[in-house]
Amino acid sequence: MSSVNLGKRIKELRNKYKITQDKLAKKADIPFSTLAKIEAGYTPNPSMETLIKIADAFSLTMDDLIGRKNNNRGTNAKT
């Protein structure tokens, strides 16, 4: 998922849950500027820690946060 799409997805979720950037940043315990940059697509690779905090703030899994809907997880994994 590109940074623009990720930012768009987070913004869509914020609007769905009717939460401001400021409230989400506080709930996720991340700087407001970090969230704003992610939503604007200026942060191409947010850290896993940041994404987990955002997912937790929404009470979502990482898959839900990024909009992943693959039900065949791990079926293509090589052992």
Secondary structure, 3 states (H helix, E strand, C coil): CCHHHHHHHHHHHHHHCCCCHHHHHHHHCCCHHHHHHHHHCCCCCCCHHHHHHHHHHHCCCHHHHHCCCCCCCCCCCCC
